[in-house]
Amino acid sequence: MNLSLRRFPVASRGLAALGLGVLIGLSPLRPAAADDAEALARALADMPFDQSTLDQGYRWLETVTGAMPAEAAEHGVVAGAAATFQRQRELYRDAVAVFLVFATPEQASDYYDLQFPIMQHEHSGPSAVVRATVITPDGEELPCPCFVSTTDDTLSCMYLEYELATVIQMVAGPGPGFDPALDADGLENEFILGDAALVPIGILPAALSHLLRAAGE
């Protein structure tokens, strides 16, 4: 798989960012009702990941679901599930893919468009938001903006599946080898050239396939 990159513009106002560490019968399209969204979240948790779709040495550990925090509900998140992964590397070894199912596709799109710019605006330390596109083996392009920061020592990438009103948010910690002295340009270069770019490459196609299978597609 390949990854193409460019900077993502920063906005100063919009939807307040949800916490990066949110852990949380199917409707095939647009889970507008809470029952549909919760059924999708349960299916995500109950159905095993297809390990063969993971890349870059990642292996699936488990998927869980649960009640969403009040902050998430305020922004239209109805239900969610979180899948955990691990690989044998020093950097970005542990990762989680959080499936955030919103009440409407429009709310999911707002979260996707605005969370990272708001996070970058609110961070006091160096940060960068990079627009990545994960290219699958069959040539499909999956837009996937990513946020990197020295303040949180965290990488977070997102993918929007509009018709299912769902955002897949991948979060990974960099591990002991991360350089906290990097500035914004250094963070972007570290993402492009280092292990950080391997997180969405390794996990996103598998997570999207899992979502679509859970939704009966």
C-alpha positions in Angstrom: 0.0 0.0 0.0 1.0 3.6 -0.5 0.4 6.8 1.3 0.2 10.2 -0.3 0.5 13.3 2.0 -0.1 17.0 2.1 -0.8 19.6 4.8 -4.4 20.1 6.0 -5.7 23.7 6.6 -6.2 24.8 10.2 -9.6 26.2 11.3 -10.0 28.2 14.5 -13.6 27.5 15.4 -16.1 24.5 15.1 -17.0 21.3 16.8 -15.2 20.8 20.1 -12.8 17.8 19.9 -13.8 14.5 21.6 -11.1 12.8 23.7 -8.7 10.7 21.7 -8.9 7.7 24.0 -12.7 7.2 23.8 -13.4 3.5 24.2 -16.5 2.6 23.9 -29.8 -7.0 13.5 -28.2 -4.2 11.5 -29.1 -1.1 9.4 -27.3 -1.4 6.1 -27.2 2.4 5.5 -27.5 5.5 7.6 -28.1 4.3 11.2 -30.3 7.3 12.0 -32.0 5.6 15.0 -30.2 4.8 18.2 -31.3 1.1 18.0 -29.7 0.8 14.6 -26.4 2.4 15.7 -26.2 0.2 18.8 -26.9 -2.9 16.7 -24.0 -1.9 14.5 -21.7 -1.3 17.5 -22.7 -4.7 18.9 -22.0 -6.4 15.5 -18.6 -4.7 15.4 -17.7 -6.1 18.8 -19.1 -9.6 18.2 -17.6 -10.2 14.8 -13.9 -11.3 14.7 -11.5 -9.2 12.6 -10.2 -10.8 9.5 -6.5 -11.0 10.4 -5.5 -11.4 6.8 -6.6 -7.9 6.0 -4.2 -6.3 8.6 -0.8 -5.1 7.4 2.5 -3.9 8.8 2.7 -6.6 11.4 -0.4 -5.6 13.3 -2.6 -8.3 14.9 -6.1 -7.8 16.3 -6.5 -8.4 20.1 -10.2 -7.7 20.9 -13.1 -5.4 20.1 -15.4 -4.0 22.8 -18.4 -1.8 23.0 -20.1 0.1 25.8 -22.0 3.3 26.8 -20.8 6.5 25.2 -19.6 9.3 27.5 -21.8 12.4 27.7 -19.4 14.5 25.7 -19.6 12.2 22.8 -23.4 12.1 22.9 -23.5 15.9 22.8 -21.9 15.8 19.4 -24.2 13.2 17.9 -22.3 10.0 18.7 -25.0 7.4 19.4 -22.9 4.3 19.8 -19.4 3.1 19.4 -16.9 0.2 19.5 -13.2 0.0 19.9 -10.8 -2.6 18.4 -7.3 -3.0 19.9 -4.2 -4.0 18.0 -0.5 -4.7 18.6 2.6 -5.4 16.6 6.3 -6.2 17.3 7.8 -2.8 16.8 9.2 -0.2 19.3 7.2 2.7 17.9 3.4 2.8 17.5 3.3 -0.7 18.8 -0.2 -0.4 20.5 -3.1 1.0 18.5 -6.9 1.3 18.8 -9.5 1.8 16.1 -12.6 3.5 17.5 -15.8 3.2 15.5 -17.9 6.3 16.3 -21.5 5.9 15.0 -23.3 9.2 14.7 -27.0 10.0 14.6 -26.7 11.4 11.1 -24.1 11.3 8.3 -24.0 15.1 8.5 -22.9 15.0 12.2 -20.3 12.4 11.3 -19.0 14.6 8.5 -18.8 17.6 10.8 -16.7 15.7 13.3 -14.4 14.4 10.6 -13.9 17.9 9.1 -13.4 19.8 12.3 -11.9 17.8 15.1 -8.3 17.8 14.0 -8.2 21.6 13.1 -9.7 22.4 16.5 -7.3 20.1 18.3 -4.4 21.8 16.5 -5.7 25.3 17.3 -6.1 24.4 21.0 -2.7 22.7 21.5 0.0 24.7 23.0 2.9 22.6 21.8 4.0 21.8 18.3 1.5 19.8 16.2 0.7 19.0 12.6 -2.3 17.8 10.7 -1.4 15.9 7.6 -3.9 14.8 4.9 -3.0 11.2 4.1 -4.6 8.9 1.5 -4.2 5.1 2.1 -4.0 3.3 -1.3 -5.2 -0.3 -1.0 -3.8 -3.1 -3.1 -6.8 -2.9 -5.5 -6.2 0.8 -6.0 -9.0 2.2 -3.8 -8.0 5.6 -2.2 -9.1 6.0 1.4 -8.8 9.7 2.6 -7.3 9.7 6.1 -6.2 12.9 7.8 -3.8 12.4 10.7 -2.9 14.5 13.8 0.5 14.3 15.4 1.6 16.3 18.5 4.4 16.5 21.0 2.0 17.6 23.7 0.0 14.3 23.7 2.7 12.1 22.3 -0.2 10.6 20.3 -0.9 9.9 16.7 -4.6 10.0 15.6 -6.0 9.3 12.1 -9.6 9.3 10.8 -11.7 7.9 8.0 -15.3 8.9 7.3 -17.8 6.3 6.0 -20.5 8.8 5.2 -23.4 6.4 4.3 -23.0 4.6 7.6 -22.7 7.8 9.6 -19.5 6.4 11.1 -16.0 7.8 11.7 -13.2 5.3 12.2 -10.6 7.0 14.4 -7.2 5.2 14.8 -5.1 6.2 17.8 -1.6 5.1 18.6 1.1 6.1 21.1 4.6 6.5 19.7 6.6 4.6 22.3 9.9 5.3 24.0 11.8 6.3 20.8 9.7 9.3 20.0 11.6 12.7 19.9 9.6 15.3 22.0 11.8 18.1 20.7 10.3 17.9 17.2 8.7 21.1 15.8 5.7 21.1 13.5 7.7 20.5 10.4 9.7 17.7 12.1 6.4 16.1 13.2 5.2 16.1 9.6 8.5 14.7 8.3 8.5 12.0 11.1 5.0 11.0 10.0 5.9 10.8 6.3 9.3 9.1 6.8 8.8 7.1 10.0 6.7 4.4 11.5 3.7 6.7 12.1 2.5 6.4 8.5 2.3 2.6 9.0 -0.5 2.9 11.5 -3.3 3.9 8.9 -1.7 1.7 6.2 -1.7 -1.3 8.5 -5.1 -0.8 10.2 -7.5 1.3 8.1 -8.3 -1.2 5.2 -9.0 -3.9 7.8 -11.1 -1.6 10.0 -13.2 -0.4 7.0 -13.7 -4.0 5.8 -14.8 -4.9 9.3 -17.3 -2.0 9.4 -18.8 -2.9 6.1 -19.2 -6.6 7.0 -20.8 -5.7 10.3 -23.3 -3.5 8.4 -24.1 -6.4 6.1 -22.4 -5.0 3.0 
